[in-house]
Amino acid sequence: MKKTEELLAGLKGGVLREGELSFEKYIPPKPAEWAEIELVPELSRLLRENGIERLFSHQAEALRLIRAGRNLVVMTPTASGKSLIYNIPILEMLLKAPGSKALYISPMKGLEQDQLGALNSLAGPLGLSGGAVYDGDTTPYRRKKIRENLPDVIFTNPDMLHLAINAFHPKWEAFFRNLKFVVLDEIHAYRGVFGSNVAQVIRRLRRIALRWGANPQFITCSATIANPAELARNLTGLPFDLVERSGAPSGGKHFLFISPQYESPYTMGVNLFTYCLDRGLRTIVFTKSRKITELVYSWALAKSPHLAGLVSPYRAGFLPSERREIEQALFNGELLGVVSTSALELGVDIGGLDVCILIGYPGSVSSTWQRAGRVGRQGQESIVALIGLNDALDQYIIRHPEEFFGKPSESAVTDQDNEAILKAHLPCAAKEVFLKEDDPVYDRKIIYPVIEELAREGKLNPGRIPGTWFSTGRTPHRDAGIRAIGEACSIIAKGAKIGETGGLRLLKEAFPGAIYLHRGRQYRVREIDYADRKVFCEETGAEYFTRALSEQNAEIIDENAHENFKGFSLHKGSIRLRFRVTGFEKRGLHDGKRYSVHPLELPEYVFSTKGVWMRLADGIVKELEQTDLGGSLHAFEHAAISAMPLFSMCDKMDIGGISYPFYPSFGGSAIFFYDGVEGGIGLTWKPYELLSKWLGASLAIMTECPCEEGCPSCVQDPQCGNANRPLHKAGAMRLAGMLLEAGERISRKG
C-alpha cells in the first residue's frame, strides 16, 4: 500500500500536470463472505492443506446448483476462485465414479496450461491421473498416446475440438461414452463471428455425446457482461442458472482518468510505464493495436535502456513458444512489466501486478473491468490509469466518467442462427452423425432451409430413409474456419515464421511496402504469396510507419426491417462489401506526420455482412448542400461509428462505414454502417434499437470537442481509408441535430 500511495502522490505532485487528471475514483476493498458446504473428506483435507479452510459464498452456491444437475454460468470478478467451482465437482466425480470423463474448453492455449496446472495440483495428491492438453501444439506422437490411454480430463480449445475431436469422434468413443462434464471458461470471449462459430462446434459436440449415450452437464464462467445466461444458452442451446454475487475479497482500486495536455497519449503512457517500474511496481500496459504495442515497447526501452530484459511486448501473432515464455516470466517475477494487446485480457495467471495502464479506452465497460482485474489479484491496493487517446470515443468517456461507472456492461452478441455459418457447419455435423428431421440438438425450422440449399449445392445428400441427410465431402471441417475471416497467413523473415495475420488485417497491415512490427523490430513487407498464404519481410530501420488507403462500396442484399421518420428512413439488413487497398501513407514514427503517399494495385476483397443504413430526404440534403454535403455526411459517419461501442459490445475497429452524397440505387444521399467481419453478427443492429441515444451521443462527441474544423477527438478517424477527406464538422453537427429533431416514427416495417 505504501508504494501505491507514494506513486499516487508522485503522479499528482508533478508527473501529471494541471488539467491532465480529469477524474479520480477510489473503489474501497471488500471483505470476504463465506459459506459452509460439505465436501468429499479427502478433498476437504487437501484443500485445508493448501490453505483453503472455507469456500466463498458464491463457490458454495455454485456447487449446490451443480450437484442438483443444473447447467451453470458463474459471473464473478477475476481472482474470485472460479476454477475451484468446476474443479471440485469434477474431482469428486472422479473419486466416486472412476472412469468418468470431463472436457475443458478454453478460448486460447495459454488458459489450457493454467487450467491443467490447477487441476493436476489437486488430482495428483488424491491419487488421480488428472488431465492432459490436446491442442495444436501437442505432437502427433503425444496425441496418439492420449487417445490410446485416455486421461480423466481433456483440455482443449474450440479449434482442436472442431478439427480433431469432433471430426474423429469414433477414435474417442470411450471418452464420449463417459463424458459427464463440459467446462467452458471465459465465455465472454465467445462473441462475434468467433462466438457464433463456437456455438455450432458445441452443438456438434452435444450431438456426438448423445450418439455415444452421454448427456454432459455444462459449467461456464464469464467476466462481467449484461447477458451471461443468455450467452451461455446461445453457445450451447441449453438453459442455464446464474451465480453472480461474489463472496471473494478484493483490494482497493484507484481509478485515474487522464487527458494528456502537453504530450501525446503514447508519450504519457511510456512515461507512466517507466515511472511505475522504476518505483518497484509491476505494471501492465494495454494498447489497442499490435502496432502500438510494439511501438510503446520500443519507446520504453529507448527512454529507459536499463529495462531491457525486464519488460516485453505480448500480442496475438506471436508464436506459441514466445507467448508461453513471456507468461511464465511474468508469473515468476522475472519480468517487471509487459505491453500487451487484448491478448492478455483473458485469465492467464501472470502473477501479482500492481498497476494497469490503458492507453486508450478498450471500447467497452466489460473489457475495461477485465483488464483492470489483471492487477491487485493478491489483495493489494492497485492503480488503473486510463489515458484518453485523441479519439472520439475515448474523449467522450474521459468527459463522461459516469457513462463508465454508471452504465451496465454491454451484451455479448452472437448469431447462432447465422446462415453462412450454419452452411459451413452442417456438412461437418452430417459427417459426424447424419442429420435427421427430429434432430435432438438443432431446430428444424432454422436448419431445414439451409439443408435444402446445401443439398442443391451437392454438399448434402438425402438418405434412403426420408428426412435424413449425409455429408458428401470427405473433410468438410477444413472448409469451416472458426476464428478469423479467411485463412491465416504466415509472416516470414529470414526464412523463419515470426507471426501470422489474415482477412482484412492482412490487407490493411501486410501490403507490399508496409512496415510490420514484431517484438520491437521493424520489417518491410517485400512480397505476398496469396496462393501459399505467406508474407515475406525484411528487417529495416525505417523511421516511419505505414497506413493503408482504401476504397469500398456497399450493395444491399436484403432488408430485414425499416423505420420511417420525418426527413429520413433507417433500415437494417444484409450488405455486400467490396474492399480494396489502393495505396498507403508513410508517416513519421515519432510525430505521425505524413511523409509521402504510394499507390498500390491489389486484389479486391468481397464479403457479406450485416448493417444499417440511412436514406436522407431531399430537405435535409438541400440544407447540407449549402455548406459541404460530402464532408458533412463523412464527418457524421465517423462520429456515429465512434458512438456505437457505447451500446454494443465491440471495438470501434469492428465497425465500418460508407457515406454517399449520391447512392445510385436510391437516387439520393445515404450512409451505411456495417459489421466489419464476414457474415456479420448484428453489432450495428443494437444502435438501430436505440436510435435517439445513439444520435445523441454522436452529437455530443462533436459539440463537446472544442475544435472548430474537426480533429481526431471528434470526427477524424486514424483508420479512415480516405485519409479523412472530405470532412465538415459543422455540417455533421447540423445533420445530427436534424436527425434528432426529425420527430416521431411515421411508419414501421419488420
Secondary structure, DSSP 8 states (H G I E B T S, - for coil): -HHHHHHHHHIIIIIS-TT-EEEEEEE--B---EE-----HHHHHHHHHTT--SEEHHHHHHHHHHHTT--EEEE--TTS-HHHHHHHHHHHHHHHSTT-EEEEE-SSHHHHHHHHHHHHHHHTTTT---EEE-STTS-HHHHHHHHHS--SEEEE-HHHIIIIISTTGGGGHHHHHTEEEEEE--GGG--HHHHHHHHHHHHHHHHHHHHTT---EEEEEE-S-S-HHHHHHHHHSS--EEE------B--EEEEEE--SSS-HHHHHHHHHHHHHHTT--EEEE-SSHHHHHHHHHHHHHH-GGGTTTEEEE-TTS-HHHHHHHHHHHHHTS-SEEEE-GGGSS------B-EEEEES--SSHHHHHHHHTTBSTTS--EEEEEE--SSHHHHHHHH-HHHHHSS--------TT-HHHHHHHHHHHHHHS-EETT-SSS-HHHHHHHHHHHHHTTSEEE-SSTTEEEE--S-GGGG---SSSS-EEEEEETTEEEEEEEHHHHHHHSSTT-EEEETTEEEEEEEEETTTTEEEEEEE--SEEEEEEEEEEEEEEEEEEEEE-SSEEEEEEEEEEEEEEEEEEEEETTT--EEEEEE-----EEEEEEEEEEEE-HHHHHHHHTT-HHHHHHHHHHHHHHHGGGTSSS-GGGEEEEEEEEETTTTEEEEEEEESSTT--STTHHHHHTHHHHHHHHHHHHHTS--SS--TTTT--TT-TTTT-S--HHHHHHHHHHHHTT-S--EEE-
